[in-house]
Amino acid sequence: MKQLDPEKISKLPTFNDRLNEKYGACGTPSREQFNEEAMSWFYGNMLKERRKELKLTQKQLAERLGREQSYIARVENGKADIQLSSFFRIASVLGIQFVPTFL
């Protein structure tokens, strides 16, 4: 088995280095915008995957929520800036339950 050279590994750029190059350092407006968009996409994708597991269409989910199908599409694609209460309502319809924990 080939041994990895620790010196070469230490010189490799980290993922954070790459993000800094492309979006700026943490705390900059461009990096914060990237982080917000990434989180929106992540949570939207989580809802989409659950909807698909339940074999629901976007239209069926929208009807259960009293919303338009296009709204569900925007949420799932991370393009809608939704309130936390709306997120929890969608999650509830999809059978996702959040239990708060305080450490």
Buried (B, 14 or more C-beta within 10 A) or exposed (E): EEEEEEEEEEEEEEEEEEBBEEBBEEEEEEBEEBEEEEEBBEBBEBBBEBBEEEEBEBEBBBBEBEBEBEBBBBBBEBEBEBEEEBBBBBBEBBEEEEEEEEE
